[in-house]
Each structure stands twice: as C-alpha cells, then as structure tokens.
Amino acid sequence: MDLVASITNVTNERYLTDLKESLHEKNLLDENRNLNLGQSREEDFLEWFFALKIYKDGRTFSPHTIKAYKADAKTLLNYMLQHNLSFRDIGFPEVKSYNEYIKNNYANKTAIRKLDFFRRLLEFGYETHFYKALLSRWIVKPAAQKGHYIIEETRQNQSQTRFQLRELSQEDAEFLISYFPKIVKTDTYRKQLQTRNLLIGYLLYTTGLRASELLNLNWGSFRKNRRGNLLVDVIGKGNKPRTIPIRQETKDLLFNYRELLDESTELNIQDTSPLFYSLYNKEKTRFMKRRLTYPSLYKIVKSAVKLATQNTAISPHWFRHTFVTVMLENDVPLAVVKDWAGHSDISTTNLYLERINQDNMDVHLEKLNMFNN
C-alpha cells in the first residue's frame, strides 16, 4: 500500500469521465445513489478526496497551490507512518494528537493550512461513510496573524516574534520593476523578452493580480468600456470574475509588446491565445511560443530581485500587497479596492487600511493644539 504514490497519481484530467467509470466498476454508490466509501481501500479514499474536494471540475489552481496541497497530504501520511496508523485508525485521540503535532511544529499560517486540509479530509470521510463520526469537530486551529507578514526570528531578550511586511514602497516597486528587462541575457528575441518582462512588472504592480491570474491572461481578456478606457477581465479564486482598469503607461507597453510579437493589436474577446509566452528557438526565421509557467514567472521576479536588491524574500505576491496599500494610501474607496483586488470579504481589505491608519497616527497627533502657550 503506497499512499504517498496515490497523491502523485491524482489528476484532474478527464476527471468526469474517469469518475463515472470508476463509480460503475467499483460499485461505490449506495441504494440512494450516493457515494459510499465505507468499504473502500485507503488509497481509493485518498484519491477520491483529491478528485472531488481538491481538483473540482472546472476549477484552476496555481502550481503553488497544488504543491501546498500535496505537501499537506504528505505531512499527514508521514505522521501516520511514524505512528503506525492507517486512515481507518483515526479517531478522537489521533485527531487531537495530530492537531498538537502541527501546532507545535509549524508556524501559525502553515499550521492553519495543514489543519484545514485535515479538516476537509475528515469531513469528506464522514460524508462518504468512511468515518462513522464527524471527527473534524475536534480540530482547533491556532490564531491567525492579522495582515500580510513574513515571520522573522525572535531577537535576543525579546519575548515576541518580529514580523516584516510583505510589501514594497512605491519607490522600491518602481526601482525593482526597472530591473525586470535587465535580466535578459540572450540576444535572440532580446527586445521581445525585455518588453515582456517589463509588462509583467507593470501588471503585477498596477493591477494587483495574483501570479496565477497573470499567467492565465489571454489577449481576449482585454477590452474597452463605453468611454474607451482599457479594462482587463480576470478569473480569480473560486472562478470569481472581476474587472480591473488598465493605466495608460501599462496600456502603451501592452500594445508595444503585441507589436513586437507580430501579433494583432485589435481587441477581440474571443481570442484565447496566451498573453505571456516563453519563447523558444524553432527555426532561424521564427520562434515557438508556449504559455509562461509559474516557475518561469517566479524566476523572472527572483532574478530581478537578486540583481537589484539584497532582500531575497521578495516574490511576485509582494506586488499585490503593494498595489492594495498604494490604492488605499491614495484614497481609493475601500469597496473599490476590495473589488479590484478580488478579496472575498471587505475585512481582508480593511486590514491594510488599519495598518495604514496606524502608520499615520503621528500625523493626526501633530495636527492637535494641545498646549495654550
């Protein structure tokens, strides 16, 4: 029985077809035609969980998210192997024991994610009769740290862990973006790659797109409104659509990029060709284009960071945090920023505003005339 291998085998390709065939072959439907895994193998239970709860039909995940889910599954499986447990052995004591193990060995943010994965798996087990009791009720997650931070080591003689904001100042963001074209070393398609990289930086900074949203952009994602302003339609988390305005300097760079690729600059919402490509030499006279991947995007940002600054922690997501902060600092209404950023709840956007208000406390205090002399 190789449960770790089962994680690797799980795929969302041909998901619905394989699902129907497997249900018929393995007789997993009860008299009410509901999924019943009460007598199934543990490998099947794990694979069905991934197929139905992780790789939902029509839902897209970034490679980063997929990697996190697989890491959470492996953490659980390694714990089970170390304690000679099977999925069938999990009950109240095992849930509480694993809960404490995760809280004691991982930072709060990681622990919350791993315990949420465990909770979803236990709930799926209860829904499909693999477990007779709702064991997920005994999971207690640690408190989340408010805001967008990275954890640093605690200083000597300090009782609290320090947190550093995962965002850039406007000056630092502009400076860093200027290095995006400078990392291109090849002479082949040099101008195209330099312009592509600069456009990536502009879009990350001026739209607040998540990395996965940026990579999924097509030329047909762009359109003009009735006033002639350029917009981009984005499919965000949970397949939720949103629309973001495009600044003029980003628009100019976008159309320049299309021209350099010998692509049409006519807007066409039916055009599903990728916006960003990795360029490969195919023949001397032309190149082969493939949609840019997350590892390639990550490498672009990290290479620019390494060339421009000593803060190697900076990642693509820092520009998203910077975008939200810059918008709020420039008095863009909270509800508008929420919609542009694609936050599911305005309380998430409000965390940024709370921090900005804290930074400006001294400004408000200095305006007060507290002494008569």
Helices and strands as residue ranges (DSSP letters): H 3-9, H 15-26, H 42-49, I 50-54, H 63-82, G 87-89, H 92-105, H 108-127, G 135-138, E 149-151, E 163-165, H 170-177, G 181-183, H 190-207, H 211-215, G 219-221, E 222-224, E 230-235, G 237-239, E 241-245, H 248-260, E 277-281, E 287-291, H 294-308, H 316-329, H 334-341, H 346-359, H 361-366
